[in-house]
């Protein structure tokens, strides 16, 4: 991956809707050359998809929380299919430390969150932090460009 690929990745993280023409103007390559580079980055699994950022609050999901779940390794086999089907789970990570899983979730209300936590507790102990504000929203990784 050279500095042009890194710049393309930075630009696509900034705005995945840039046209090939716009990208080519920013990296000083032809549109076909940019398209070929993007295709290669997709084939290599570096670019894994494109998405739109949506305001959860404006969609009625006013409560965002992080939930830690402590469970035994044996429970993973039943937990993973369960959690994969819950649309309110934005992200679920296996983590180190006292807890096994860390989830980011969003719900319309605290009572909806409470019901979900009740469902999680069949797998083990939970600890929940409700988000009050987001001073640094989700963003892409900033790669150091080669000189």
CNS distance restraints for C-alpha pairs under 8 A (distance, minus, plus):
assign (resid   1 and name CA) (resid   5 and name CA) 5.83 0.50 0.50
assign (resid   1 and name CA) (resid   6 and name CA) 7.00 0.50 0.50
assign (resid   2 and name CA) (resid   6 and name CA) 6.43 0.50 0.50
assign (resid   2 and name CA) (resid 146 and name CA) 7.24 0.50 0.50
assign (resid   3 and name CA) (resid   7 and name CA) 6.08 0.50 0.50
assign (resid   3 and name CA) (resid 145 and name CA) 5.35 0.50 0.50
assign (resid   3 and name CA) (resid 146 and name CA) 5.39 0.50 0.50
assign (resid   3 and name CA) (resid 147 and name CA) 7.82 0.50 0.50
assign (resid   4 and name CA) (resid   8 and name CA) 6.13 0.50 0.50
assign (resid   4 and name CA) (resid  27 and name CA) 6.48 0.50 0.50
assign (resid   5 and name CA) (resid   9 and name CA) 6.21 0.50 0.50
assign (resid   5 and name CA) (resid  37 and name CA) 7.00 0.50 0.50
assign (resid   6 and name CA) (resid  10 and name CA) 6.20 0.50 0.50
assign (resid   6 and name CA) (resid 143 and name CA) 6.61 0.50 0.50
assign (resid   6 and name CA) (resid 144 and name CA) 7.98 0.50 0.50
assign (resid   6 and name CA) (resid 145 and name CA) 6.48 0.50 0.50
assign (resid   7 and name CA) (resid  11 and name CA) 6.11 0.50 0.50
assign (resid   7 and name CA) (resid  27 and name CA) 7.33 0.50 0.50
assign (resid   7 and name CA) (resid 145 and name CA) 7.35 0.50 0.50
assign (resid   8 and name CA) (resid  12 and name CA) 6.06 0.50 0.50
assign (resid   8 and name CA) (resid  23 and name CA) 7.20 0.50 0.50
assign (resid   8 and name CA) (resid  27 and name CA) 7.44 0.50 0.50
assign (resid   8 and name CA) (resid  38 and name CA) 7.84 0.50 0.50
assign (resid   9 and name CA) (resid  13 and name CA) 6.08 0.50 0.50
assign (resid   9 and name CA) (resid  47 and name CA) 8.00 0.50 0.50
assign (resid  10 and name CA) (resid  14 and name CA) 6.20 0.50 0.50
assign (resid  10 and name CA) (resid 140 and name CA) 7.60 0.50 0.50
assign (resid  10 and name CA) (resid 141 and name CA) 7.80 0.50 0.50
assign (resid  10 and name CA) (resid 142 and name CA) 6.74 0.50 0.50
assign (resid  10 and name CA) (resid 143 and name CA) 7.45 0.50 0.50
assign (resid  11 and name CA) (resid  15 and name CA) 6.16 0.50 0.50
assign (resid  11 and name CA) (resid  16 and name CA) 7.48 0.50 0.50
assign (resid  11 and name CA) (resid  18 and name CA) 7.95 0.50 0.50
assign (resid  11 and name CA) (resid  23 and name CA) 7.62 0.50 0.50
assign (resid  12 and name CA) (resid  16 and name CA) 4.38 0.50 0.50
assign (resid  12 and name CA) (resid  17 and name CA) 7.45 0.50 0.50
assign (resid  12 and name CA) (resid  18 and name CA) 7.05 0.50 0.50
assign (resid  13 and name CA) (resid 139 and name CA) 7.70 0.50 0.50
assign (resid  13 and name CA) (resid 140 and name CA) 5.65 0.50 0.50
assign (resid  14 and name CA) (resid 140 and name CA) 7.62 0.50 0.50
assign (resid  16 and name CA) (resid  50 and name CA) 6.49 0.50 0.50
assign (resid  16 and name CA) (resid  51 and name CA) 7.65 0.50 0.50
assign (resid  18 and name CA) (resid  22 and name CA) 5.95 0.50 0.50
assign (resid  18 and name CA) (resid  23 and name CA) 6.36 0.50 0.50
assign (resid  19 and name CA) (resid  23 and name CA) 6.24 0.50 0.50
assign (resid  20 and name CA) (resid  24 and name CA) 5.91 0.50 0.50
assign (resid  20 and name CA) (resid  31 and name CA) 5.41 0.50 0.50
assign (resid  20 and name CA) (resid  34 and name CA) 6.74 0.50 0.50
assign (resid  20 and name CA) (resid  35 and name CA) 6.79 0.50 0.50
assign (resid  21 and name CA) (resid  25 and name CA) 6.24 0.50 0.50
assign (resid  21 and name CA) (resid  30 and name CA) 7.91 0.50 0.50
assign (resid  21 and name CA) (resid  31 and name CA) 5.69 0.50 0.50
assign (resid  22 and name CA) (resid  26 and name CA) 6.42 0.50 0.50
assign (resid  23 and name CA) (resid  27 and name CA) 6.30 0.50 0.50
assign (resid  23 and name CA) (resid  31 and name CA) 7.68 0.50 0.50
assign (resid  23 and name CA) (resid  34 and name CA) 7.21 0.50 0.50
assign (resid  24 and name CA) (resid  28 and name CA) 5.53 0.50 0.50
assign (resid  24 and name CA) (resid  29 and name CA) 4.96 0.50 0.50
assign (resid  24 and name CA) (resid  30 and name CA) 5.52 0.50 0.50
assign (resid  24 and name CA) (resid  31 and name CA) 5.32 0.50 0.50
assign (resid  24 and name CA) (resid  34 and name CA) 6.06 0.50 0.50
assign (resid  25 and name CA) (resid  29 and name CA) 6.85 0.50 0.50
assign (resid  25 and name CA) (resid  30 and name CA) 7.92 0.50 0.50
assign (resid  29 and name CA) (resid  33 and name CA) 6.22 0.50 0.50
assign (resid  29 and name CA) (resid  34 and name CA) 6.48 0.50 0.50
assign (resid  30 and name CA) (resid  34 and name CA) 6.32 0.50 0.50
assign (resid  31 and name CA) (resid  35 and name CA) 6.08 0.50 0.50
assign (resid  32 and name CA) (resid  36 and name CA) 6.13 0.50 0.50
assign (resid  33 and name CA) (resid  37 and name CA) 6.28 0.50 0.50
assign (resid  34 and name CA) (resid  38 and name CA) 6.18 0.50 0.50
assign (resid  35 and name CA) (resid  39 and name CA) 6.08 0.50 0.50
assign (resid  36 and name CA) (resid  40 and name CA) 6.15 0.50 0.50
assign (resid  37 and name CA) (resid  41 and name CA) 6.23 0.50 0.50
assign (resid  38 and name CA) (resid  42 and name CA) 6.21 0.50 0.50
assign (resid  38 and name CA) (resid  47 and name CA) 8.00 0.50 0.50
assign (resid  39 and name CA) (resid  43 and name CA) 6.13 0.50 0.50
assign (resid  40 and name CA) (resid  44 and name CA) 6.10 0.50 0.50
assign (resid  41 and name CA) (resid  45 and name CA) 6.37 0.50 0.50
assign (resid  41 and name CA) (resid  46 and name CA) 5.28 0.50 0.50
assign (resid  41 and name CA) (resid  47 and name CA) 5.65 0.50 0.50
assign (resid  42 and name CA) (resid  46 and name CA) 5.86 0.50 0.50
assign (resid  42 and name CA) (resid  47 and name CA) 4.69 0.50 0.50
assign (resid  42 and name CA) (resid  48 and name CA) 6.34 0.50 0.50
assign (resid  43 and name CA) (resid  47 and name CA) 7.98 0.50 0.50
assign (resid  55 and name CA) (resid  59 and name CA) 6.38 0.50 0.50
assign (resid  56 and name CA) (resid  60 and name CA) 6.42 0.50 0.50
assign (resid  56 and name CA) (resid  61 and name CA) 5.07 0.50 0.50
assign (resid  56 and name CA) (resid  62 and name CA) 6.86 0.50 0.50
assign (resid  56 and name CA) (resid 106 and name CA) 7.68 0.50 0.50
assign (resid  57 and name CA) (resid  61 and name CA) 4.96 0.50 0.50
assign (resid  57 and name CA) (resid  62 and name CA) 4.84 0.50 0.50
assign (resid  57 and name CA) (resid  63 and name CA) 7.94 0.50 0.50
assign (resid  60 and name CA) (resid 108 and name CA) 5.58 0.50 0.50
assign (resid  61 and name CA) (resid 106 and name CA) 5.93 0.50 0.50
assign (resid  61 and name CA) (resid 107 and name CA) 4.89 0.50 0.50
assign (resid  61 and name CA) (resid 108 and name CA) 4.02 0.50 0.50
assign (resid  61 and name CA) (resid 109 and name CA) 7.24 0.50 0.50
assign (resid  62 and name CA) (resid 106 and name CA) 7.34 0.50 0.50
assign (resid  62 and name CA) (resid 107 and name CA) 6.42 0.50 0.50
assign (resid  62 and name CA) (resid 108 and name CA) 5.12 0.50 0.50
assign (resid  62 and name CA) (resid 109 and name CA) 6.38 0.50 0.50
assign (resid  63 and name CA) (resid 106 and name CA) 5.51 0.50 0.50
assign (resid  63 and name CA) (resid 107 and name CA) 5.19 0.50 0.50
assign (resid  63 and name CA) (resid 108 and name CA) 5.95 0.50 0.50
assign (resid  63 and name CA) (resid 109 and name CA) 5.84 0.50 0.50
assign (resid  63 and name CA) (resid 110 and name CA) 6.60 0.50 0.50
assign (resid  63 and name CA) (resid 113 and name CA) 7.80 0.50 0.50
assign (resid  63 and name CA) (resid 130 and name CA) 7.14 0.50 0.50
assign (resid  63 and name CA) (resid 131 and name CA) 7.31 0.50 0.50
assign (resid  64 and name CA) (resid 104 and name CA) 7.24 0.50 0.50
assign (resid  64 and name CA) (resid 105 and name CA) 5.64 0.50 0.50
assign (resid  64 and name CA) (resid 106 and name CA) 4.27 0.50 0.50
assign (resid  64 and name CA) (resid 107 and name CA) 6.49 0.50 0.50
assign (resid  64 and name CA) (resid 130 and name CA) 6.06 0.50 0.50
assign (resid  64 and name CA) (resid 131 and name CA) 5.54 0.50 0.50
assign (resid  65 and name CA) (resid 104 and name CA) 5.84 0.50 0.50
assign (resid  65 and name CA) (resid 105 and name CA) 5.42 0.50 0.50
assign (resid  65 and name CA) (resid 106 and name CA) 6.38 0.50 0.50
assign (resid  65 and name CA) (resid 128 and name CA) 6.71 0.50 0.50
assign (resid  65 and name CA) (resid 129 and name CA) 5.50 0.50 0.50
assign (resid  65 and name CA) (resid 130 and name CA) 4.21 0.50 0.50
assign (resid  65 and name CA) (resid 131 and name CA) 5.38 0.50 0.50
assign (resid  66 and name CA) (resid 102 and name CA) 6.83 0.50 0.50
assign (resid  66 and name CA) (resid 103 and name CA) 5.51 0.50 0.50
assign (resid  66 and name CA) (resid 104 and name CA) 4.62 0.50 0.50
assign (resid  66 and name CA) (resid 105 and name CA) 6.36 0.50 0.50
assign (resid  66 and name CA) (resid 128 and name CA) 5.73 0.50 0.50
assign (resid  66 and name CA) (resid 129 and name CA) 5.23 0.50 0.50
assign (resid  66 and name CA) (resid 130 and name CA) 6.46 0.50 0.50
assign (resid  66 and name CA) (resid 131 and name CA) 7.55 0.50 0.50
assign (resid  67 and name CA) (resid 102 and name CA) 5.70 0.50 0.50
assign (resid  67 and name CA) (resid 103 and name CA) 5.12 0.50 0.50
assign (resid  67 and name CA) (resid 104 and name CA) 6.52 0.50 0.50
assign (resid  67 and name CA) (resid 105 and name CA) 7.64 0.50 0.50
assign (resid  67 and name CA) (resid 126 and name CA) 6.59 0.50 0.50
assign (resid  67 and name CA) (resid 127 and name CA) 5.68 0.50 0.50
assign (resid  67 and name CA) (resid 128 and name CA) 4.42 0.50 0.50
assign (resid  67 and name CA) (resid 129 and name CA) 6.44 0.50 0.50
assign (resid  68 and name CA) (resid  99 and name CA) 5.98 0.50 0.50
assign (resid  68 and name CA) (resid 100 and name CA) 7.44 0.50 0.50
assign (resid  68 and name CA) (resid 101 and name CA) 5.73 0.50 0.50
assign (resid  68 and name CA) (resid 102 and name CA) 4.64 0.50 0.50
assign (resid  68 and name CA) (resid 103 and name CA) 6.50 0.50 0.50
assign (resid  68 and name CA) (resid 126 and name CA) 5.43 0.50 0.50
assign (resid  68 and name CA) (resid 127 and name CA) 5.09 0.50 0.50
assign (resid  68 and name CA) (resid 128 and name CA) 6.31 0.50 0.50
assign (resid  69 and name CA) (resid  99 and name CA) 5.46 0.50 0.50
assign (resid  69 and name CA) (resid 100 and name CA) 5.91 0.50 0.50
assign (resid  69 and name CA) (resid 101 and name CA) 5.10 0.50 0.50
assign (resid  69 and name CA) (resid 102 and name CA) 6.44 0.50 0.50
assign (resid  69 and name CA) (resid 120 and name CA) 7.78 0.50 0.50
assign (resid  69 and name CA) (resid 123 and name CA) 7.92 0.50 0.50
assign (resid  69 and name CA) (resid 124 and name CA) 6.39 0.50 0.50
assign (resid  69 and name CA) (resid 125 and name CA) 5.81 0.50 0.50
assign (resid  69 and name CA) (resid 126 and name CA) 4.56 0.50 0.50
assign (resid  69 and name CA) (resid 127 and name CA) 6.70 0.50 0.50
assign (resid  70 and name CA) (resid  98 and name CA) 6.82 0.50 0.50
assign (resid  70 and name CA) (resid  99 and name CA) 4.31 0.50 0.50
assign (resid  70 and name CA) (resid 100 and name CA) 5.15 0.50 0.50
assign (resid  70 and name CA) (resid 101 and name CA) 6.80 0.50 0.50
assign (resid  70 and name CA) (resid 123 and name CA) 7.85 0.50 0.50
assign (resid  70 and name CA) (resid 124 and name CA) 5.40 0.50 0.50
assign (resid  70 and name CA) (resid 125 and name CA) 5.18 0.50 0.50
assign (resid  70 and name CA) (resid 126 and name CA) 6.31 0.50 0.50
assign (resid  71 and name CA) (resid  75 and name CA) 6.56 0.50 0.50
assign (resid  71 and name CA) (resid  76 and name CA) 7.91 0.50 0.50
assign (resid  71 and name CA) (resid  99 and name CA) 7.22 0.50 0.50
assign (resid  71 and name CA) (resid 100 and name CA) 6.08 0.50 0.50
assign (resid  71 and name CA) (resid 123 and name CA) 6.03 0.50 0.50
assign (resid  71 and name CA) (resid 124 and name CA) 4.93 0.50 0.50
assign (resid  71 and name CA) (resid 125 and name CA) 7.06 0.50 0.50
assign (resid  72 and name CA) (resid  76 and name CA) 7.32 0.50 0.50
assign (resid  72 and name CA) (resid 100 and name CA) 7.84 0.50 0.50
assign (resid  72 and name CA) (resid 124 and name CA) 7.99 0.50 0.50
assign (resid  75 and name CA) (resid  79 and name CA) 5.97 0.50 0.50
assign (resid  75 and name CA) (resid 123 and name CA) 6.73 0.50 0.50
assign (resid  76 and name CA) (resid  80 and name CA) 5.77 0.50 0.50
assign (resid  77 and name CA) (resid  81 and name CA) 7.39 0.50 0.50
assign (resid  78 and name CA) (resid  82 and name CA) 6.49 0.50 0.50
assign (resid  79 and name CA) (resid  83 and name CA) 6.07 0.50 0.50
assign (resid  79 and name CA) (resid 123 and name CA) 7.12 0.50 0.50
assign (resid  80 and name CA) (resid  84 and name CA) 6.01 0.50 0.50
assign (resid  81 and name CA) (resid  85 and name CA) 6.60 0.50 0.50
assign (resid  82 and name CA) (resid  86 and name CA) 7.02 0.50 0.50
assign (resid  83 and name CA) (resid  89 and name CA) 7.29 0.50 0.50
assign (resid  84 and name CA) (resid  89 and name CA) 7.86 0.50 0.50
assign (resid  88 and name CA) (resid 105 and name CA) 5.48 0.50 0.50
assign (resid  88 and name CA) (resid 106 and name CA) 5.39 0.50 0.50
assign (resid  88 and name CA) (resid 107 and name CA) 6.37 0.50 0.50
assign (resid  89 and name CA) (resid 103 and name CA) 6.77 0.50 0.50
assign (resid  89 and name CA) (resid 104 and name CA) 6.04 0.50 0.50
assign (resid  89 and name CA) (resid 105 and name CA) 4.45 0.50 0.50
assign (resid  89 and name CA) (resid 106 and name CA) 6.73 0.50 0.50
assign (resid  90 and name CA) (resid 103 and name CA) 7.44 0.50 0.50
assign (resid  90 and name CA) (resid 104 and name CA) 5.44 0.50 0.50
assign (resid  90 and name CA) (resid 105 and name CA) 5.29 0.50 0.50
assign (resid  90 and name CA) (resid 106 and name CA) 7.07 0.50 0.50
assign (resid  91 and name CA) (resid 103 and name CA) 5.52 0.50 0.50
assign (resid  91 and name CA) (resid 104 and name CA) 5.11 0.50 0.50
assign (resid  91 and name CA) (resid 105 and name CA) 7.06 0.50 0.50
assign (resid  92 and name CA) (resid 101 and name CA) 6.75 0.50 0.50
assign (resid  92 and name CA) (resid 102 and name CA) 5.73 0.50 0.50
assign (resid  92 and name CA) (resid 103 and name CA) 4.30 0.50 0.50
assign (resid  92 and name CA) (resid 104 and name CA) 6.49 0.50 0.50
assign (resid  93 and name CA) (resid 101 and name CA) 5.54 0.50 0.50
assign (resid  93 and name CA) (resid 102 and name CA) 5.20 0.50 0.50
assign (resid  93 and name CA) (resid 103 and name CA) 6.31 0.50 0.50
assign (resid  94 and name CA) (resid 100 and name CA) 5.68 0.50 0.50
assign (resid  94 and name CA) (resid 101 and name CA) 4.60 0.50 0.50
assign (resid  94 and name CA) (resid 102 and name CA) 6.48 0.50 0.50
assign (resid  95 and name CA) (resid  99 and name CA) 6.90 0.50 0.50
assign (resid  95 and name CA) (resid 100 and name CA) 5.42 0.50 0.50
assign (resid  95 and name CA) (resid 101 and name CA) 5.59 0.50 0.50
assign (resid  95 and name CA) (resid 102 and name CA) 6.59 0.50 0.50
assign (resid  96 and name CA) (resid 100 and name CA) 6.46 0.50 0.50
assign (resid 106 and name CA) (resid 113 and name CA) 7.83 0.50 0.50
assign (resid 107 and name CA) (resid 112 and name CA) 6.14 0.50 0.50
assign (resid 107 and name CA) (resid 113 and name CA) 5.94 0.50 0.50
assign (resid 108 and name CA) (resid 112 and name CA) 6.71 0.50 0.50
assign (resid 109 and name CA) (resid 113 and name CA) 6.44 0.50 0.50
assign (resid 110 and name CA) (resid 114 and name CA) 5.99 0.50 0.50
assign (resid 111 and name CA) (resid 115 and name CA) 6.30 0.50 0.50
assign (resid 112 and name CA) (resid 116 and name CA) 6.42 0.50 0.50
assign (resid 113 and name CA) (resid 117 and name CA) 6.21 0.50 0.50
assign (resid 114 and name CA) (resid 118 and name CA) 6.27 0.50 0.50
assign (resid 115 and name CA) (resid 119 and name CA) 6.57 0.50 0.50
assign (resid 116 and name CA) (resid 120 and name CA) 6.34 0.50 0.50
assign (resid 117 and name CA) (resid 121 and name CA) 6.21 0.50 0.50
assign (resid 117 and name CA) (resid 126 and name CA) 7.49 0.50 0.50
assign (resid 118 and name CA) (resid 122 and name CA) 7.39 0.50 0.50
assign (resid 120 and name CA) (resid 124 and name CA) 7.01 0.50 0.50
assign (resid 120 and name CA) (resid 126 and name CA) 7.51 0.50 0.50
assign (resid 121 and name CA) (resid 125 and name CA) 5.85 0.50 0.50
assign (resid 121 and name CA) (resid 126 and name CA) 6.53 0.50 0.50
